[in-house]
Amino acid sequence: MKAFNVPEFYRSPIISKIKQYRKIQDPRKKDNSPTLLDFGPIQFLIARHFGFCYGVENAIEISFKALDENPGKRVFLLSQMIHNPDVNNDLTDRGVQFLQDTNGNQLISFDTLTSEDVVIIPAFGAPLNIIDILEKKQIKTEAYNTTCPFVERVWKKSETIGKDNYTIIIHGKYNHEETRSTFSRSDKHSRAIIVRDMDESKLLAEYILGAKPKEQFKIDFKDRYSENLDIERDLQRVGVINQTTMLASETQAIADFFKNIMVQKYGATDIFNHFADTRDTLCYATNENQDATYGLLETEADLAIVVGGFNSSNTSHLVELCERKFKTYFISSEKEIIDANTIHHFDYPNKKNQISHSFLPNKRPIRIILTSGASCPDSIIEGVIHKLNSFFKETKTVEEALKHLSN
């Protein structure tokens, strides 16, 4: 796999050694058990896979390249390049300006742009109408396009099934940048509709089966379907694709569900005339990180810490998985670990910030699950390790802890 020129301050000597050790020990990535990093009074169970993925490293390399190659020019990001506050702050500190927020709300008018400006397309891609606006201003959108190739793979899949006249069901968060970009391309080639979860899938199935009046459809799926979609005509042939960072098991369950619905309505013998078997369109890193998290669930620990941006979809699903077994704290960096008693964290189910006290149990050793999303720098994970270690006396050195890996 290609090696990217990512700034050194995102790297971590500790994490690099752990990842290299696991790569040597498990080159085929068959072992999803965590790595034990033992400091004595505190032990970390570090996920087999976590941190920067191919698409994120590609986006970072291109973004910093855009800054280096355009001194004196105005450099804009269409929206957050990736969902990590530290990385986005690094770019804004270097003069990059955001044109939109993560929900697509305008921060700087496109009317102010000129052909001399540089616009970076984020890793999530951009809706076609925005690409058109920029190109009409003679802004070269391909010059610094950081769209993840795994997102583009989903677009190609939507084009393929769309040209075969299947209506495209997108499993995703309807206001997420990637889903908006995918919807615009699906809408170009066919009709499209977005479902957030199984509950919305079941609701859509009622319209497929004719169990709900078509007038109600516009209310139930407001702003989440193609304008020209006719539920009687266009829900006879469907295929499922997804936002690449969704929970893999949920996407598979939704695809299986719609296949069964089409069998129920049209019979099994003619199923592929009504259901496009697209298979899973998640990215490799999302799959690996989720599989590694299932590996964490097979271990015993006192708590879990998941690190990443609070608006990061792939990170939020790691939180959901960890919460099945462990008391889980979702933080963006070590700065939210205030002291040995207090931690600021994000309550993902209720979408609010929270402060917890006595989060470290009064026992020795304390075993902590540690993982991060695909947009989290390894340096932040190292910062979390150092911060937690600082609360304990007589901990082993980093060298001693790493030496244990090869024993």
C-alpha positions in Angstrom: 0.0 0.0 0.0 1.2 3.5 -0.8 3.2 5.4 1.8 2.0 9.0 2.3 3.9 12.1 3.3 2.0 12.8 6.5 3.5 15.4 8.9 5.7 13.8 11.6 3.7 15.5 14.4 0.8 13.1 13.6 3.0 10.1 14.2 3.8 8.2 17.4 6.9 6.2 18.2 5.0 4.0 20.6 2.1 3.3 18.2 4.4 2.8 15.2 6.3 0.1 17.1 3.1 -1.6 18.1 1.7 -1.6 14.6 4.9 -2.8 13.1 5.1 -5.6 15.7 1.5 -6.8 14.9 2.2 -6.5 11.2 5.2 -8.9 11.5 3.3 -11.3 13.9 0.1 -11.3 11.9 0.8 -10.3 8.3 -2.5 -11.7 7.0 -4.5 -9.8 9.6 -6.3 -12.9 10.9 -5.8 -12.2 14.6 -8.1 -9.5 16.0 -7.1 -9.8 19.6 -5.7 -6.6 21.1 -2.1 -5.8 22.0 -1.3 -5.7 25.7 0.8 -2.7 26.7 1.7 -3.3 30.3 2.9 -0.4 32.4 2.4 -2.3 35.7 -0.3 -0.5 37.7 -2.1 0.3 34.4 -2.5 -1.9 31.3 -3.7 -0.9 27.9 -5.5 -3.3 25.6 -4.9 -1.6 22.2 -7.1 -2.6 19.3 -5.5 -4.6 16.5 -6.6 -1.9 13.9 -7.2 1.8 14.5 -6.1 5.2 13.5 -5.4 6.8 10.2 -6.6 5.0 7.1 -5.5 5.2 3.5 -8.1 7.8 2.6 -7.3 10.1 5.6 -3.5 10.0 4.9 -4.2 10.7 1.3 -6.3 13.7 2.2 -3.8 15.1 4.7 -0.9 14.8 2.2 -2.9 16.6 -0.5 -4.1 19.3 1.8 -0.6 20.2 3.1 0.7 20.0 -0.5 -2.0 22.6 -1.5 -0.6 24.9 1.1 3.0 24.4 0.2 2.3 24.9 -3.5 0.2 28.0 -3.2 2.0 30.6 -1.1 0.2 33.9 -1.0 -3.1 32.4 -2.4 -6.3 32.0 -0.6 -6.8 28.3 0.2 -10.3 27.0 1.1 -11.7 23.7 2.2 -15.2 23.0 1.0 -15.9 21.7 4.5 -14.1 19.8 7.2 -11.4 17.7 5.4 -11.9 14.8 7.9 -13.9 14.6 11.1 -11.0 15.3 13.5 -10.8 18.7 15.3 -7.0 18.6 15.7 -6.3 18.0 12.0 -8.8 20.6 10.9 -7.4 23.1 13.4 -3.9 22.5 12.1 -5.1 23.5 8.7 -7.0 26.6 9.8 -4.0 27.7 11.8 -2.1 27.6 8.5 -4.6 29.9 6.9 -7.1 27.4 5.4 -10.7 28.7 5.5 -13.9 26.6 5.5 -16.6 27.4 2.9 -19.2 25.3 4.6 -19.8 23.6 7.9 -20.4 19.8 8.2 -24.1 20.2 7.6 -23.6 22.1 4.3 -24.5 25.5 5.7 -22.6 28.3 4.0 -19.8 30.0 6.0 -18.3 31.9 3.1 -20.3 32.7 0.0 -19.2 31.0 -3.2 -19.8 34.4 -4.8 -16.6 35.7 -3.2 -14.4 33.0 -4.9 -12.3 33.7 -8.0 -10.3 31.6 -10.4 -7.2 32.4 -8.5 -8.4 30.7 -5.3 -7.6 27.1 -4.3 -10.5 24.9 -3.1 -9.7 21.5 -1.5 -12.4 18.9 -1.9 -12.6 16.9 1.4 -12.2 13.2 1.8 -16.0 12.8 1.8 -16.3 14.2 -1.7 -18.6 16.9 -2.8 -22.1 17.0 -4.3 -22.2 17.5 -8.0 -24.0 20.8 -7.9 -21.2 22.3 -5.8 -18.5 20.9 -8.1 -20.4 22.6 -10.9 -20.5 25.9 -9.1 -16.8 25.8 -8.5 -15.9 24.8 -12.0 -18.0 27.6 -13.5 -15.7 29.9 -11.6 -12.8 28.2 -13.3 -11.6 26.7 -10.0 -9.7 23.5 -10.7 -11.5 21.1 -8.4 -9.4 18.1 -9.4 -6.1 19.8 -8.5 -6.6 19.2 -4.8 -9.4 16.6 -4.6 -8.9 14.5 -1.5 -12.0 12.3 -2.0 -11.3 8.8 -0.6 -11.0 6.2 -3.3 -13.3 3.9 -1.3 -16.0 6.6 -1.4 -15.5 6.8 -5.2 -15.9 3.0 -5.4 -19.4 3.4 -3.9 -20.2 6.1 -6.5 -19.2 3.6 -9.2 -21.4 1.0 -7.7 -24.3 3.4 -7.6 -23.7 4.3 -11.3 -23.7 0.6 -12.3 -27.0 -0.3 -10.6 -28.5 3.0 -11.5 -27.9 2.5 -15.2 -29.7 -0.9 -14.8 -32.7 1.0 -13.6 -32.5 0.0 -9.9 -33.6 2.6 -7.4 -30.6 3.1 -5.0 -31.2 2.8 -1.3 -28.4 4.5 0.6 -27.7 3.3 4.2 -26.3 6.4 5.7 -26.7 9.5 7.8 -28.7 11.7 5.5 -26.9 15.0 6.4 -23.4 13.6 6.5 -21.1 15.1 3.8 -20.3 11.7 2.3 -24.0 10.7 2.1 -24.9 14.0 0.4 -22.1 13.5 -2.1 -23.2 9.9 -2.8 -26.9 10.9 -3.1 -26.1 13.5 -5.7 -24.4 10.9 -7.9 -27.0 8.2 -7.3 -29.7 10.8 -8.2 -27.9 11.5 -11.4 -28.0 7.9 -12.6 -31.3 6.8 -11.2 -33.6 7.5 -8.2 -32.3 7.4 -4.7 -33.5 7.3 -1.1 -31.6 7.4 2.2 -32.4 5.2 5.2 -30.6 5.8 8.5 -31.2 2.5 10.2 -33.3 -0.6 10.3 -36.3 1.3 11.6 -36.4 3.5 8.6 -35.8 0.5 6.3 -38.9 -1.2 7.8 -40.8 2.0 7.2 -39.7 2.1 3.5 -40.7 -1.6 3.2 -44.2 -0.7 4.0 -44.3 1.5 0.9 -42.7 -1.2 -1.2 -45.4 -3.6 -0.1 -48.2 -1.0 -0.6 -49.1 -1.0 3.0 -48.9 2.8 3.4 -50.5 5.6 1.3 -48.0 7.4 -1.1 -49.0 10.8 0.3 -47.4 9.9 3.6 -44.1 9.0 1.9 -43.3 12.6 1.3 -43.6 13.3 5.1 -41.8 10.2 6.3 -38.8 10.7 4.0 -38.8 14.4 3.6 -35.5 15.7 2.0 -34.2 12.1 1.7 -35.3 11.0 -1.8 -35.1 12.0 -5.4 -37.6 14.6 -6.5 -38.7 12.4 -9.5 -39.1 9.2 -7.4 -42.5 7.5 -7.8 -43.0 4.9 -5.2 -45.3 2.7 -7.3 -42.9 2.8 -10.3 -39.5 3.1 -8.7 -39.6 0.7 -5.7 -40.1 -2.4 -7.9 -36.3 -2.7 -8.4 -33.9 -1.7 -5.6 -30.2 -2.1 -4.6 -28.5 -1.1 -1.4 -25.2 0.8 -1.0 -23.9 2.6 2.0 -22.0 5.5 3.5 -18.6 3.8 3.9 -18.3 4.4 7.6 -21.6 2.8 8.8 -21.8 -0.3 11.0 -21.0 -3.2 8.7 -23.4 -5.6 10.4 -26.3 -3.1 10.2 -25.7 -2.5 6.5 -25.7 -6.3 5.8 -28.9 -6.7 7.9 -30.6 -3.9 5.9 -29.5 -5.4 2.5 -30.8 -8.8 3.6 -34.0 -7.3 4.8 -34.8 -5.6 1.5 -33.9 -8.7 -0.4 -36.4 -10.6 1.7 -39.0 -7.9 1.2 -38.6 -8.3 -2.6 -38.9 -12.0 -2.3 -42.1 -11.6 -0.3 -43.5 -9.3 -3.0 -42.2 -10.9 -6.2 -41.1 -14.4 -5.3 -37.6 -16.0 -5.1 -37.3 -17.2 -8.7 -37.2 -13.6 -10.2 -35.4 -11.9 -7.3 -32.5 -10.5 -9.2 -34.9 -8.7 -11.5 -36.0 -6.8 -8.4 -33.0 -6.7 -6.1 -29.4 -5.8 -7.0 -27.0 -7.8 -4.9 -24.4 -5.1 -4.4 -22.6 -6.7 -1.5 -21.1 -4.5 1.2 -19.6 -1.2 0.1 -17.8 -0.3 3.3 -14.2 0.8 3.2 -11.4 -1.7 4.3 -10.5 0.5 7.3 -14.0 0.6 8.6 -14.3 -3.2 8.3 -10.9 -3.7 10.0 -11.5 -1.3 12.8 -15.0 -2.8 13.5 -13.6 -6.4 13.4 -10.8 -5.3 15.8 -13.4 -3.9 18.1 -15.3 -7.2 18.2 -11.9 -8.6 19.2 -11.8 -6.2 22.1 -15.3 -7.4 23.2 -13.8 -10.9 23.7 -11.4 -9.6 26.4 -11.9 -8.4 30.0 -11.2 -4.8 31.0 -12.4 -2.2 33.5 -13.3 0.5 30.9 -12.9 1.5 27.3 -11.6 4.8 25.9 -12.4 5.6 22.3 -10.6 8.6 20.7 -11.8 10.6 17.8 -13.9 13.5 16.5 -17.4 13.6 18.0 -18.9 14.0 14.5 -16.9 11.1 13.1 -19.3 8.4 11.9 -16.8 5.6 11.9 -15.6 6.5 15.4 -19.2 6.6 16.8 -19.8 3.1 15.7 -16.7 1.9 17.6 -18.2 3.6 20.6 -21.5 1.8 20.0 -19.7 -1.5 19.9 -17.6 -0.9 23.0 -20.7 0.1 25.0 -22.1 -3.3 24.5 -19.7 -4.6 27.2 -17.7 -1.8 28.8 -18.2 1.5 30.4 -17.0 3.6 27.5 -15.6 7.2 27.4 -15.6 8.9 24.0 -13.0 11.7 24.0 -11.3 13.7 21.2 -7.8 14.0 22.9 -6.0 13.6 26.2 -6.9 17.2 27.1 -10.3 15.9 28.2 -8.7 13.7 30.8 -8.6 16.3 33.5 -7.0 14.3 36.3 -7.2 10.8 37.9 -10.7 11.5 39.0 -12.3 13.5 36.2 -12.9 13.0 32.5 -14.9 15.1 30.0 -16.4 12.9 27.3 -19.1 12.8 24.7 -22.4 10.9 25.4 -22.9 9.7 21.9 -26.4 8.2 22.3 -27.7 11.5 23.7 -25.4 13.7 21.7 -24.2 15.8 24.6 -21.0 16.5 26.5 -20.7 15.0 29.9 -18.3 15.0 32.9 -17.7 11.9 34.9 -15.9 11.5 38.2 -14.1 8.5 39.7 -13.8 7.0 36.2 -10.7 5.1 37.1 -11.5 2.1 39.4 -9.7 1.7 42.7 -7.8 -1.5 41.8 -4.5 -2.6 40.4 -3.8 -3.2 37.7 -6.4 -1.2 35.8 -7.1 -2.6 32.4 -8.2 -0.1 29.8 -9.4 -0.8 26.3 -8.0 1.8 23.9 -8.9 2.5 20.2 -9.6 5.3 17.9 -11.3 6.2 14.6 -9.8 6.3 11.2 -9.3 10.1 11.3 -7.5 10.2 14.6 -3.7 10.7 14.6 -1.6 8.1 16.4 0.1 11.0 18.3 -3.2 11.6 20.1 -3.4 8.0 21.2 0.1 8.3 22.6 -0.9 11.5 24.4 -3.8 9.5 26.1 -1.3 6.8 27.2 1.1 9.3 28.7 -1.6 11.3 30.4 -3.1 8.2 32.1 0.3 6.9 33.0 1.1 10.2 34.8 -1.5 9.4 37.4 0.4 6.4 38.7 3.7 5.9 40.6 6.3 3.3 39.7 5.0 2.6 36.2 7.3 0.8 33.8 9.1 2.9 31.2 7.9 2.9 27.6 10.9 0.9 26.6 10.1 -1.7 29.2 6.5 -1.9 28.2 7.4 -2.3 24.5 10.0 -4.9 25.2 7.3 -7.0 26.7 5.7 -7.3 23.2 8.4 -9.5 22.0 8.6 -11.7 25.1 
